[in-house]
Amino acid sequence: MAICTISDFLKEILNFKSIIPSENIYYRGQNNGIGQGWELLPSFYRDKRKYSDVPFYKDKSEELNVIYKFVEKSYDYFKDVEFGNLISVINILQHYGFPTRALDVTKNPLVALYFALENIVQGDGNCPVIYLIYAEKSNAAFLINDDINSFYRKENDEKKRLDSAVLINGCNLSERIRSQKGDFIFFYKEVEIDKDPEFSVREIPINVNNVKSLKEELDIIGISESTIYPSLVAEAKRLRENLIGGYETNKHLEETVRNTIMKKTPNTSDMAKRVLEDKKDEIPRQYLENKKMFAGLRLKDK
């Protein structure tokens, strides 16, 4: 059943937890689901299908080389991270749109709902979904780091790997990652986790007719652009939208009231002219009896 309210969403989560009573449940929001051809797959693998001949996508050593060249050019974002802490480097890269083997998930279901709706407008053809993802095991980033380094630096036989993808608790290295409660699934190879026995995945569709109201509900409970992407720019944008929104609302209200009054009230200048012409029979009695209406007029004697 497609969810229409946050309450509907929470009921679906409780239902899932009644089947899988575990703390290792994560969430991911997408603009479209598997039925629309959107796979639960990192951007690295989606790009690899299009650009398979590019060295970055076909050679792990070149992939690692590009990662570290990017880090060196953007040192301010990585100055608190040791270069050998590869899993933390990938964690930061993932949150800023770099094509990695990591798929974002979160422990906060409302953050996932925000991402599912973020770029959706009713009638745009998208069918947003939320994924509830259970992994039998979640790994500490520090402990998995050696394995990730070995994966990139050694010519491992990927066919002999016991795990194709692992769920990793992300390091809270930036305010942005902390705000999004960001963790991720690292893919050693391209695999459909919804068919992987180590994962359990449930897709929950969102009613596209309720996108606007769901966004409003999220905003009321404090899930918005300025909290998901904390920065002065985002906060200033939110303030501007509130200011403009308030102004436009008041402007619309004033215009509505003015139009309503104009429809119900005859033109004052016409009424005055008719009074001066002494055509009392044509003048509505209510205006003749309202002394204040023409109190400021100076009537000439004939």
PAZASE-584037 format. One line per field, with one value per residue: residue number from 1; chain; x, y, z of N, C-alpha, C in turn. Coordinates in Angstrom, 1 decimal. Example, Ala and Ser with C-alpha at 12.3 -4.5 7.8 and 13.67 -1.06 7.14 Angstrom:
n (1,2)
chain (A,A)
neast (13.2,12.8)
nnorth (-5.7,-2.2)
nup (7.8,7.1)
caeast (12.3,13.7)
canorth (-4.5,-1.1)
caup (7.8,7.1)
ceast (13.2,12.9)
cnorth (-3.3,0.0)
cup (7.8,7.9)
! end
This chain:
n (1,2,3,4,5,6,7,8,9,10,11,12,13,14,15,16,17,18,19,20,21,22,23,24,25,26,27,28,29,30,31,32,33,34,35,36,37,38,39,40,41,42,43,44,45,46,47,48,49,50,51,52,53,54,55,56,57,58,59,60,61,62,63,64,65,66,67,68,69,70,71,72,73,74,75,76,77,78,79,80,81,82,83,84,85,86,87,88,89,90,91,92,93,94,95,96,97,98,99,100,101,102,103,104,105,106,107,108,109,110,111,112,113,114,115,116,117,118,119,120,121,122,123,124,125,126,127,128,129,130,131,132,133,134,135,136,137,138,139,140,141,142,143,144,145,146,147,148,149,150,151,152,153,154,155,156,157,158,159,160,161,162,163,164,165,166,167,168,169,170,171,172,173,174,175,176,177,178,179,180,181,182,183,184,185,186,187,188,189,190,191,192,193,194,195,196,197,198,199,200,201,202,203,204,205,206,207,208,209,210,211,212,213,214,215,216,217,218,219,220,221,222,223,224,225,226,227,228,229,230,231,232,233,234,235,236,237,238,239,240,241,242,243,244,245,246,247,248,249,250,251,252,253,254,255,256,257,258,259,260,261,262,263,264,265,266,267,268,269,270,271,272,273,274,275,276,277,278,279,280,281,282,283,284,285,286,287,288,289,290,291,292,293,294,295,296,297,298,299,300,301,302)
chain (A,A,A,A,A,A,A,A,A,A,A,A,A,A,A,A,A,A,A,A,A,A,A,A,A,A,A,A,A,A,A,A,A,A,A,A,A,A,A,A,A,A,A,A,A,A,A,A,A,A,A,A,A,A,A,A,A,A,A,A,A,A,A,A,A,A,A,A,A,A,A,A,A,A,A,A,A,A,A,A,A,A,A,A,A,A,A,A,A,A,A,A,A,A,A,A,A,A,A,A,A,A,A,A,A,A,A,A,A,A,A,A,A,A,A,A,A,A,A,A,A,A,A,A,A,A,A,A,A,A,A,A,A,A,A,A,A,A,A,A,A,A,A,A,A,A,A,A,A,A,A,A,A,A,A,A,A,A,A,A,A,A,A,A,A,A,A,A,A,A,A,A,A,A,A,A,A,A,A,A,A,A,A,A,A,A,A,A,A,A,A,A,A,A,A,A,A,A,A,A,A,A,A,A,A,A,A,A,A,A,A,A,A,A,A,A,A,A,A,A,A,A,A,A,A,A,A,A,A,A,A,A,A,A,A,A,A,A,A,A,A,A,A,A,A,A,A,A,A,A,A,A,A,A,A,A,A,A,A,A,A,A,A,A,A,A,A,A,A,A,A,A,A,A,A,A,A,A,A,A,A,A,A,A,A,A,A,A,A,A,A,A,A,A,A,A,A,A,A,A,A,A)
neast (0.8,0.6,2.1,0.6,0.8,3.0,2.4,1.4,3.7,5.3,3.8,4.2,6.9,6.9,5.5,7.4,9.4,8.2,8.4,11.2,12.8,15.1,18.0,19.4,18.3,18.0,17.5,16.4,15.8,14.4,13.9,12.6,11.5,12.6,10.8,10.6,12.9,15.1,17.8,19.0,21.8,25.2,26.4,28.8,28.8,26.6,27.5,29.6,28.6,28.0,30.4,32.5,35.1,36.6,39.5,39.2,36.9,37.4,39.8,41.1,43.3,43.7,41.3,41.7,43.8,42.7,40.9,42.6,43.9,41.9,41.3,43.7,43.5,41.4,41.9,41.1,38.7,39.4,41.4,41.3,41.4,43.2,45.2,45.4,43.1,41.0,38.3,36.9,37.6,36.2,33.6,33.2,33.6,31.4,29.2,29.4,28.8,30.7,31.6,31.3,31.8,29.9,26.7,24.4,22.7,20.5,20.0,17.8,14.5,13.0,14.7,15.4,12.9,12.7,14.7,13.6,11.5,12.7,13.3,10.9,8.0,4.5,3.0,5.2,6.0,7.6,7.9,8.1,9.9,10.5,13.0,13.3,15.8,17.4,20.3,22.3,24.6,26.3,29.1,31.9,33.5,36.3,37.3,36.8,38.4,41.0,40.4,39.1,41.2,43.0,41.4,41.5,44.3,45.4,45.5,42.9,40.9,37.9,35.8,36.0,35.3,33.5,31.6,29.6,28.7,28.9,27.5,28.3,29.0,28.9,31.5,31.2,32.2,31.7,29.5,27.4,27.2,26.6,24.1,22.6,22.6,24.3,25.1,26.5,26.4,28.9,30.0,31.6,31.5,29.3,26.0,22.7,21.3,18.7,18.3,20.1,21.1,22.1,20.9,17.7,15.1,12.6,10.3,8.6,6.1,5.3,2.5,2.0,0.2,0.3,2.6,3.2,1.9,3.2,5.8,5.3,4.6,7.0,8.5,7.3,8.1,10.8,12.5,14.2,15.6,17.6,18.3,19.1,21.1,23.2,24.2,25.2,24.3,22.1,20.5,20.0,18.7,16.4,15.3,14.8,12.9,10.8,10.2,9.5,7.4,5.6,5.1,3.9,1.7,0.3,-0.1,-1.8,-4.0,-4.8,-5.5,-7.6,-9.5,-9.8,-10.9,-13.3,-14.6,-14.9,-16.6,-19.0,-19.5,-20.8,-19.3,-17.8,-17.5,-19.4,-21.6,-21.6,-21.9,-24.5,-25.9,-25.4,-26.8,-29.3,-30.8,-32.4,-34.0,-32.7,-30.7,-29.3,-31.0,-29.6,-27.2,-28.0,-28.8,-26.6,-24.8,-22.1,-20.9,-21.0,-20.0,-17.9,-18.3,-19.0,-21.9,-23.3,-25.5,-28.4)
nnorth (-1.2,2.2,4.9,7.7,9.5,10.5,9.0,6.6,5.6,5.1,3.0,1.0,0.6,-0.4,-2.8,-4.1,-4.4,-6.2,-8.5,-8.7,-8.4,-6.4,-4.2,-3.6,-2.3,-0.3,2.6,3.9,6.4,6.9,8.5,6.9,3.5,0.0,-1.1,0.9,0.8,1.7,0.8,-0.7,0.4,1.5,4.7,4.4,1.9,2.2,4.2,2.8,1.0,2.6,3.8,1.9,1.6,3.6,4.2,4.6,3.2,0.6,-0.3,-1.0,0.0,2.4,3.7,4.0,5.8,8.1,8.7,9.6,11.7,13.5,13.9,15.2,17.5,18.7,19.3,20.6,19.5,17.1,17.2,16.4,13.7,10.7,9.6,6.9,6.0,4.8,4.1,6.1,8.3,7.5,7.6,10.4,11.3,10.1,11.5,13.8,13.5,12.2,9.6,6.5,3.2,3.0,2.8,5.0,4.8,5.2,5.6,6.9,7.0,9.2,10.9,9.4,9.5,12.2,12.4,10.8,12.4,14.7,15.9,15.8,16.6,16.9,15.1,14.9,12.5,10.8,8.1,7.9,6.1,4.2,2.4,-0.3,-1.7,-4.6,-5.8,-8.7,-8.2,-5.4,-3.4,-2.1,0.9,1.3,-1.3,-2.6,-1.3,-2.2,-4.4,-3.1,-1.5,-3.6,-4.7,-2.8,-2.6,-5.0,-7.8,-9.3,-12.3,-11.8,-13.5,-15.3,-14.1,-14.0,-12.3,-10.0,-7.5,-5.2,-3.8,-0.8,1.1,4.5,7.0,9.8,12.3,14.8,17.6,17.4,14.6,13.7,15.0,13.6,11.1,9.2,6.1,3.4,1.0,-0.9,-2.0,-4.7,-5.8,-5.7,-6.3,-7.4,-6.4,-6.8,-9.4,-10.7,-13.1,-12.2,-9.9,-8.3,-6.8,-4.3,-2.7,0.3,2.0,5.5,7.6,9.6,11.7,12.8,14.1,16.8,17.4,15.6,16.6,19.0,17.9,16.8,19.1,20.4,18.8,19.3,18.4,19.3,21.1,22.8,21.4,18.9,19.4,21.0,24.3,27.7,28.8,27.2,27.7,30.5,30.4,29.1,30.9,33.1,32.0,31.6,34.3,35.4,33.7,34.3,37.0,36.7,35.3,37.1,39.1,37.9,37.4,40.0,40.9,39.2,40.0,42.7,42.4,41.1,43.0,45.0,43.8,43.6,46.2,49.2,51.5,54.3,56.9,57.0,56.7,59.1,61.0,60.4,61.1,63.9,64.5,64.1,61.8,60.1,57.9,55.9,55.2,52.8,52.2,51.6,53.0,55.6,55.9,55.6,57.8,58.4,57.6,59.7,61.8,63.5,65.0,67.9,69.3,71.1,73.9,74.1)
nup (0.0,-0.9,0.8,2.5,4.5,7.2,9.4,8.2,7.1,9.4,10.5,8.6,9.0,11.6,11.2,9.6,11.4,13.2,11.9,11.5,14.1,14.8,15.4,13.2,11.0,8.2,6.1,2.9,0.6,-2.6,-5.8,-7.6,-8.0,-8.0,-9.9,-11.7,-12.9,-11.5,-9.8,-6.7,-6.4,-6.4,-7.6,-9.0,-10.3,-12.0,-13.7,-14.7,-16.5,-18.7,-19.3,-19.7,-20.8,-19.7,-17.7,-14.9,-14.3,-14.9,-13.8,-10.8,-9.5,-10.8,-10.2,-7.5,-7.6,-8.8,-6.8,-4.7,-5.9,-6.2,-3.5,-2.6,-4.1,-2.8,-0.2,2.2,2.9,3.9,5.7,8.4,8.3,8.1,5.4,5.0,6.1,4.4,4.2,5.5,3.9,1.5,2.5,3.0,0.3,-0.9,0.1,-1.1,-3.7,-5.4,-7.6,-6.2,-4.8,-2.9,-1.4,-0.2,3.0,5.8,9.3,10.1,9.4,8.6,7.4,5.1,3.9,3.3,1.3,-0.7,-1.6,-2.2,-4.8,-6.1,-7.9,-8.0,-10.6,-12.3,-13.3,-11.8,-9.4,-6.3,-3.7,-0.6,0.9,3.1,4.7,5.8,7.3,8.0,9.4,10.7,10.0,11.7,10.7,11.2,11.6,9.2,7.4,6.7,5.1,2.9,1.9,1.2,-0.8,-2.9,-3.4,-3.9,-6.2,-5.9,-6.2,-7.1,-7.4,-5.4,-3.1,0.0,0.7,-1.2,-0.8,1.9,4.9,6.3,9.2,9.0,9.5,11.6,10.3,9.4,9.7,7.9,7.4,9.9,10.3,8.5,9.5,8.4,6.9,5.0,2.3,1.1,-2.0,-3.2,-5.6,-8.5,-7.5,-6.8,-4.1,-3.1,-3.7,-2.4,0.0,2.4,3.0,3.7,2.0,1.7,-0.4,-0.3,-1.7,-2.4,-2.3,-5.0,-5.1,-2.6,-2.1,-1.7,0.8,2.5,2.4,3.8,6.3,7.1,7.3,9.4,11.5,11.6,9.5,6.9,4.1,5.2,7.5,6.6,4.8,6.4,6.5,6.2,3.9,3.1,5.3,4.9,2.5,3.2,5.0,3.3,1.6,3.4,4.0,1.5,1.0,3.0,2.4,-0.2,0.5,2.1,0.3,-1.6,0.0,0.6,-1.9,-2.5,-0.6,-1.3,-3.9,-3.3,-1.8,-3.7,-5.5,-4.1,-3.4,-4.7,-7.1,-5.6,-6.6,-8.6,-7.1,-5.6,-7.7,-8.5,-6.3,-6.3,-8.5,-7.6,-7.9,-6.3,-6.2,-7.6,-6.0,-3.8,-0.8,1.5,1.3,1.3,3.8,5.3,6.8,7.1,4.8,2.9,4.2,3.8,1.5,-0.4,-1.1,-3.7,-3.9,-5.9)
caeast (0.0,1.3,1.9,0.0,1.2,4.1,1.8,1.3,5.1,5.7,3.1,5.0,8.2,6.6,5.2,8.6,10.1,7.5,9.0,12.6,13.1,16.5,18.4,20.2,17.4,18.4,16.4,16.9,14.7,14.7,12.8,11.8,11.9,13.1,9.8,10.8,14.3,16.1,18.3,19.7,23.2,25.9,26.6,30.0,28.4,25.7,28.3,30.5,27.9,28.1,31.8,33.3,36.4,37.3,40.3,38.7,35.9,37.8,41.1,41.0,44.4,43.5,40.2,42.3,44.7,41.8,40.3,43.5,44.2,40.7,41.5,44.8,43.1,40.3,42.5,40.4,37.6,40.0,42.6,41.2,41.4,44.4,45.1,45.3,41.8,40.3,36.8,36.4,37.7,35.1,32.4,33.1,33.4,30.0,28.2,29.5,28.5,31.8,31.1,32.0,31.2,29.1,25.3,23.9,21.6,20.4,19.2,16.7,13.6,12.4,15.7,15.2,11.6,13.1,15.5,12.7,10.6,13.5,13.2,9.7,6.9,3.4,2.8,6.5,6.3,8.4,7.2,9.1,9.8,11.4,13.5,13.6,16.9,18.0,21.6,22.6,25.7,26.8,30.5,32.6,34.4,37.7,37.6,36.7,39.3,42.1,39.8,38.9,42.6,43.5,40.6,42.0,45.7,45.8,44.7,42.1,40.0,36.6,34.8,36.1,34.8,32.3,30.5,29.6,28.4,28.8,27.0,29.3,28.6,29.8,32.2,30.6,33.4,31.3,28.2,26.5,27.1,25.9,22.7,21.9,22.7,24.7,25.9,26.4,26.7,30.0,29.8,32.9,31.2,27.9,25.2,21.4,21.1,17.4,18.3,21.3,20.6,22.5,20.1,16.3,14.7,11.2,10.1,7.4,5.8,4.7,1.4,2.4,-0.7,0.5,4.0,3.2,1.5,4.3,6.9,4.8,4.7,8.4,9.0,6.8,8.9,12.2,13.3,14.1,16.9,18.6,18.8,19.7,22.4,23.4,25.1,24.7,23.6,20.9,19.6,19.6,17.7,15.1,14.7,14.3,11.6,9.7,9.9,8.8,6.1,4.7,4.7,3.0,0.4,-0.4,-0.5,-2.9,-5.1,-5.2,-6.1,-8.8,-10.4,-10.1,-11.8,-14.5,-15.3,-15.3,-17.8,-20.2,-19.7,-20.8,-18.2,-18.1,-17.6,-20.6,-22.7,-21.6,-22.5,-25.9,-26.4,-25.4,-27.8,-30.5,-31.5,-32.4,-34.7,-31.8,-29.6,-29.8,-31.4,-28.5,-26.2,-28.6,-29.0,-25.2,-24.3,-20.6,-20.5,-20.8,-19.8,-16.8,-18.7,-19.6,-23.0,-23.6,-26.9,-28.8)
canorth (0.0,3.4,5.7,9.0,10.3,9.9,7.9,5.4,5.2,4.5,1.7,0.1,0.2,-1.3,-4.1,-4.8,-4.8,-7.3,-9.7,-8.7,-7.5,-6.1,-2.8,-3.4,-1.9,1.0,3.2,4.6,7.0,7.1,9.1,5.8,2.2,-1.1,-1.3,1.9,0.6,2.3,-0.3,-0.4,0.2,2.8,5.4,3.8,0.8,2.7,4.9,1.8,0.4,3.6,4.2,0.7,1.7,4.6,3.5,4.7,2.2,-0.8,-0.6,-0.6,0.9,3.8,4.2,4.5,6.9,9.2,9.1,10.3,12.9,14.3,14.3,16.1,18.8,19.2,18.9,21.2,18.6,15.8,17.5,15.7,12.3,10.1,9.1,5.5,5.7,4.9,4.0,7.4,9.1,7.1,8.1,11.8,11.5,9.7,12.5,15.0,13.2,11.5,8.2,5.5,1.9,3.0,3.2,5.7,4.4,6.0,5.0,7.8,6.8,10.5,11.4,8.7,10.0,13.5,12.1,10.2,13.4,16.0,16.6,15.3,17.5,16.1,15.1,14.9,11.1,10.0,7.3,7.8,4.9,4.1,1.0,-0.8,-2.7,-5.3,-6.6,-9.5,-7.7,-4.1,-3.4,-0.8,1.3,1.1,-2.7,-3.0,-0.5,-3.0,-5.2,-2.2,-1.2,-4.8,-4.9,-1.9,-2.6,-6.4,-8.4,-10.4,-13.0,-11.3,-14.6,-16.1,-13.4,-14.6,-11.2,-9.2,-6.2,-5.1,-2.6,-0.1,2.3,5.6,7.8,11.1,13.2,16.1,18.0,16.9,13.2,13.6,15.4,12.7,9.8,8.5,4.9,3.0,-0.3,-0.9,-3.1,-5.2,-6.1,-5.4,-7.3,-7.0,-6.7,-7.3,-10.8,-11.3,-13.7,-11.5,-8.6,-8.3,-5.5,-4.1,-1.5,0.9,3.2,6.7,8.1,10.8,12.8,13.3,14.6,18.2,17.3,14.9,17.6,19.9,17.2,16.7,20.5,20.7,18.1,19.7,17.7,20.2,21.3,23.4,20.4,17.8,20.0,22.2,25.3,29.1,29.1,26.6,28.4,31.7,30.1,28.8,32.2,33.9,31.3,31.9,35.7,35.6,32.9,35.1,38.2,36.3,34.9,38.3,39.8,37.1,37.6,41.4,41.0,38.5,40.9,43.8,41.9,40.7,44.3,45.7,43.1,43.9,47.7,50.0,52.5,55.4,58.1,56.9,56.9,60.5,61.7,60.2,61.9,65.2,64.6,64.0,60.7,59.2,56.6,54.9,54.9,51.9,52.8,51.4,54.0,56.9,55.9,55.6,59.2,58.5,57.3,60.9,62.9,64.5,65.6,69.3,69.3,72.5,74.2,74.3)
caup (0.0,-0.9,2.0,2.2,5.6,7.9,10.2,7.4,7.0,10.7,10.6,7.7,9.7,12.8,10.6,9.1,12.6,13.8,11.2,11.7,15.3,14.9,15.3,12.0,9.9,7.6,5.2,1.7,-0.2,-4.0,-6.7,-8.3,-7.4,-8.9,-10.9,-12.7,-13.5,-10.6,-9.0,-5.4,-6.9,-6.3,-8.9,-9.7,-11.2,-13.0,-14.7,-15.4,-17.7,-19.8,-19.6,-19.3,-21.3,-18.9,-16.8,-13.6,-14.0,-15.2,-13.2,-9.4,-9.1,-11.4,-9.4,-6.2,-7.9,-9.0,-5.5,-3.9,-6.5,-5.8,-2.1,-2.6,-4.6,-2.0,1.1,3.3,3.3,4.3,6.6,9.7,8.0,7.7,4.1,5.1,6.5,3.1,4.3,5.8,2.7,0.6,3.2,2.7,-1.1,-1.2,0.5,-2.0,-5.1,-6.1,-8.0,-5.4,-4.7,-1.7,-1.5,1.1,3.7,7.0,10.4,10.4,8.4,8.1,6.4,3.9,3.3,2.7,0.0,-1.7,-2.0,-2.4,-6.2,-6.7,-8.0,-8.5,-12.1,-13.1,-13.8,-10.8,-8.4,-5.2,-2.9,0.5,1.1,4.4,4.4,7.0,7.0,9.1,10.2,10.3,10.3,12.2,9.6,11.5,11.4,7.8,6.6,6.1,4.0,1.8,1.4,0.5,-2.0,-3.9,-3.6,-4.3,-7.2,-5.3,-7.0,-6.6,-7.4,-4.2,-2.0,0.6,0.7,-2.3,-0.3,3.3,5.5,7.2,10.0,8.6,10.5,11.6,10.1,9.0,10.1,6.9,7.6,11.2,10.2,7.7,10.1,7.2,6.9,3.6,1.9,0.2,-3.0,-3.7,-7.0,-8.8,-7.0,-6.4,-2.7,-2.8,-4.0,-1.7,1.2,3.6,3.1,3.5,1.5,1.4,-1.1,0.1,-2.6,-1.8,-3.1,-5.6,-4.8,-1.3,-2.0,-1.0,2.2,3.2,2.6,4.8,7.6,7.4,7.7,10.8,12.6,11.6,8.5,5.8,3.4,6.1,8.5,5.9,4.3,7.3,6.1,6.3,2.6,3.2,6.2,4.3,1.5,3.9,5.5,2.1,1.1,4.4,3.9,0.3,1.1,3.9,1.6,-1.3,1.1,2.5,-0.9,-2.1,0.9,0.5,-3.2,-2.4,0.2,-2.2,-5.0,-2.7,-1.5,-5.0,-6.1,-3.3,-3.1,-6.0,-7.2,-4.7,-7.4,-9.3,-6.1,-5.3,-8.8,-8.5,-5.2,-6.7,-9.5,-6.9,-8.4,-5.1,-6.5,-8.2,-5.1,-2.8,0.5,2.5,1.1,1.7,5.3,5.8,6.8,7.0,3.4,2.1,5.1,3.3,0.2,-0.3,-2.1,-4.2,-4.0,-7.3)
ceast (0.9,1.1,1.5,0.5,2.4,3.6,1.8,2.7,5.6,5.0,3.8,6.3,8.0,6.2,6.4,9.4,9.5,8.0,10.4,12.9,14.5,16.8,19.1,19.3,17.8,17.3,17.1,15.7,15.2,13.6,12.0,12.3,12.4,12.1,10.0,12.2,15.4,16.6,18.9,21.2,23.9,26.2,27.8,29.6,27.4,26.5,29.2,29.9,28.0,29.5,32.8,34.8,37.3,38.1,39.8,37.7,36.3,39.1,41.0,42.1,44.3,42.3,40.8,43.1,43.8,41.2,41.3,44.0,43.1,40.9,42.6,44.4,42.0,40.7,41.7,39.2,38.1,41.1,42.5,41.2,42.7,44.2,44.9,43.9,40.8,38.8,36.2,36.5,36.5,33.8,32.2,32.8,31.9,29.0,28.3,29.4,29.6,31.3,31.9,31.2,30.2,27.7,24.8,22.7,21.6,19.7,18.0,15.7,13.0,13.4,15.6,13.9,11.9,13.8,14.6,11.8,11.4,13.2,11.9,8.6,5.7,3.1,4.0,6.8,7.0,7.4,8.1,8.8,10.8,11.7,13.8,14.7,17.5,19.3,21.9,23.7,26.0,28.2,31.0,33.5,35.9,38.1,37.6,37.7,40.4,41.6,39.6,40.2,43.1,42.7,41.2,43.5,46.2,44.9,43.9,41.2,38.6,35.6,34.9,35.7,33.6,31.2,30.7,29.4,28.4,28.3,27.9,28.7,29.5,30.4,31.6,31.7,33.0,29.9,27.1,26.2,26.3,24.5,21.9,21.9,23.2,25.6,25.8,26.7,27.8,29.9,31.2,32.7,29.7,27.0,23.8,21.2,19.7,17.2,19.4,20.7,21.0,21.7,18.6,15.8,13.2,11.1,8.7,7.1,5.1,3.7,1.8,1.5,-0.6,1.9,4.1,2.9,2.5,5.5,6.5,4.9,6.1,9.0,8.5,7.6,10.4,13.1,13.1,15.5,18.0,19.1,19.5,21.1,22.8,24.5,24.4,23.9,22.2,19.9,19.1,18.6,16.3,14.5,14.1,12.9,10.5,9.3,9.0,7.4,5.1,4.2,3.7,1.6,-0.4,-1.0,-1.7,-4.2,-5.7,-6.0,-7.5,-9.9,-10.8,-11.1,-13.2,-15.3,-15.7,-16.5,-19.1,-20.5,-19.7,-19.7,-18.6,-18.3,-18.9,-21.8,-22.8,-22.2,-24.0,-26.6,-26.5,-26.5,-29.2,-31.4,-31.6,-33.1,-33.8,-30.7,-30.1,-30.0,-30.3,-27.5,-26.7,-28.6,-27.6,-24.6,-22.8,-20.1,-20.2,-20.5,-18.8,-17.2,-19.3,-20.6,-23.3,-25.1,-27.3,-29.3)
cnorth (1.2,4.3,7.1,10.0,9.7,8.8,6.6,4.8,4.5,3.2,0.6,-0.4,-0.7,-2.7,-4.8,-5.3,-6.0,-8.6,-9.9,-7.8,-7.3,-4.6,-2.6,-3.2,-0.5,1.4,3.9,5.1,7.2,7.8,8.1,4.5,1.2,-1.3,-0.3,1.9,1.2,1.2,0.2,-0.6,1.5,3.4,4.9,2.8,1.2,3.4,3.9,1.2,1.3,3.8,3.1,0.8,2.8,3.9,3.5,3.6,0.7,-1.3,-0.1,0.3,2.3,4.4,4.8,5.8,8.2,9.7,10.0,11.6,13.9,14.8,15.3,17.5,19.5,19.0,19.5,20.3,17.3,16.0,16.8,14.2,11.8,9.5,7.6,5.0,5.8,4.8,5.3,8.4,8.8,7.7,9.6,12.0,11.2,10.8,13.8,14.7,12.6,10.1,7.1,4.2,1.8,3.5,3.8,5.0,5.3,5.3,5.8,7.7,8.1,11.2,10.7,9.2,11.4,13.3,11.6,11.3,14.7,16.7,16.2,16.4,16.7,16.2,15.0,13.5,10.2,9.2,7.0,6.6,5.0,2.6,0.8,-1.9,-3.3,-6.0,-7.4,-9.0,-6.3,-4.0,-2.1,-0.4,1.1,-0.4,-3.2,-2.3,-1.3,-3.9,-4.3,-1.8,-2.4,-5.0,-4.0,-2.1,-4.0,-6.9,-9.6,-11.0,-12.7,-12.5,-15.4,-15.4,-14.0,-13.6,-10.3,-7.7,-6.2,-3.8,-2.1,1.1,3.5,6.4,9.2,12.2,14.6,16.4,17.4,15.4,13.0,13.9,14.3,11.3,8.8,7.3,4.5,1.5,-0.3,-2.2,-3.5,-5.5,-5.8,-6.5,-6.7,-7.4,-7.2,-8.8,-11.5,-11.8,-13.0,-10.2,-9.0,-6.9,-5.4,-2.7,-1.0,2.1,4.3,7.2,9.5,12.0,13.4,13.9,15.9,18.1,16.6,15.8,18.6,19.2,17.1,18.1,20.8,20.0,18.3,19.0,18.6,20.4,21.8,22.4,19.2,18.2,21.2,23.1,26.7,29.4,28.5,27.3,29.7,31.5,29.8,30.0,33.0,33.3,31.6,33.4,35.9,34.9,33.7,36.3,37.8,35.9,36.1,39.1,39.2,37.4,39.0,41.6,40.3,39.4,42.0,43.5,41.6,42.0,45.0,45.1,43.4,45.4,48.4,51.1,53.8,56.7,58.1,57.2,58.4,61.3,61.6,60.9,63.4,65.5,64.4,62.9,59.7,57.9,55.5,54.5,53.9,52.6,52.7,52.5,55.4,57.0,55.9,57.0,59.3,58.3,58.6,62.1,63.9,65.2,67.0,69.4,70.8,72.7,74.5,75.7)
cup (0.0,0.3,1.6,3.3,6.3,8.9,9.5,7.3,8.2,10.9,9.8,8.4,10.9,12.3,10.2,10.4,13.4,13.2,11.5,12.9,15.5,14.8,14.0,10.8,9.5,6.5,4.0,0.9,-1.7,-4.8,-7.4,-7.7,-8.5,-10.1,-12.0,-13.3,-12.7,-9.6,-7.7,-5.7,-6.8,-7.6,-9.7,-10.7,-12.3,-14.1,-15.4,-16.6,-18.9,-20.3,-19.2,-19.7,-20.5,-17.8,-15.3,-13.3,-14.3,-14.5,-11.8,-8.9,-9.6,-10.6,-8.1,-6.5,-8.1,-7.7,-4.7,-4.6,-6.2,-4.4,-1.9,-3.1,-3.7,-0.5,2.3,3.8,4.0,5.3,7.9,9.5,7.6,6.3,4.1,5.5,5.3,3.2,4.7,4.7,1.7,1.2,2.9,1.2,-1.5,-1.0,-0.3,-3.4,-6.0,-6.4,-7.2,-5.4,-3.5,-2.0,-0.2,1.7,5.0,8.1,10.7,9.2,7.8,7.1,5.1,3.2,2.6,1.3,-1.1,-2.3,-2.5,-3.7,-6.9,-6.7,-8.6,-10.0,-12.9,-13.6,-12.9,-9.9,-7.2,-4.3,-1.7,0.6,2.6,4.2,5.7,6.5,8.2,10.0,9.7,10.8,10.8,11.1,9.9,11.3,10.0,6.9,6.0,5.0,2.7,1.1,0.6,-0.8,-3.2,-4.3,-4.1,-5.4,-6.7,-6.3,-6.5,-6.6,-6.1,-2.9,-1.4,0.7,-0.5,-1.9,1.3,3.8,6.5,7.9,9.6,9.7,10.4,11.5,9.7,9.5,9.2,7.1,8.9,11.1,9.4,8.3,9.1,7.5,5.4,3.5,0.8,-0.7,-3.5,-5.2,-7.2,-8.4,-6.7,-5.0,-2.3,-3.1,-3.2,-0.3,2.5,3.9,3.0,3.1,1.2,0.8,-0.7,-0.9,-1.8,-2.8,-3.6,-5.4,-3.4,-1.1,-1.3,0.5,3.1,3.4,3.7,6.2,8.0,7.9,9.1,11.8,12.4,10.6,7.2,5.2,4.4,7.2,7.9,5.3,5.1,6.8,6.2,5.0,2.6,4.1,5.7,3.3,2.1,4.4,4.4,1.7,2.1,4.2,2.7,0.4,1.9,3.1,0.5,-0.7,1.5,1.3,-1.6,-1.3,0.7,-0.9,-3.2,-1.7,-0.6,-3.3,-4.5,-2.4,-2.7,-5.6,-5.4,-3.1,-4.4,-5.9,-6.5,-5.5,-8.1,-8.3,-5.8,-6.4,-8.8,-7.4,-5.6,-7.7,-9.0,-7.4,-7.3,-5.3,-7.0,-7.2,-4.0,-1.4,1.5,2.5,1.5,3.2,6.0,5.7,6.6,5.6,2.7,3.0,4.6,2.0,0.4,-1.5,-2.4,-4.2,-5.5,-7.4)
! end
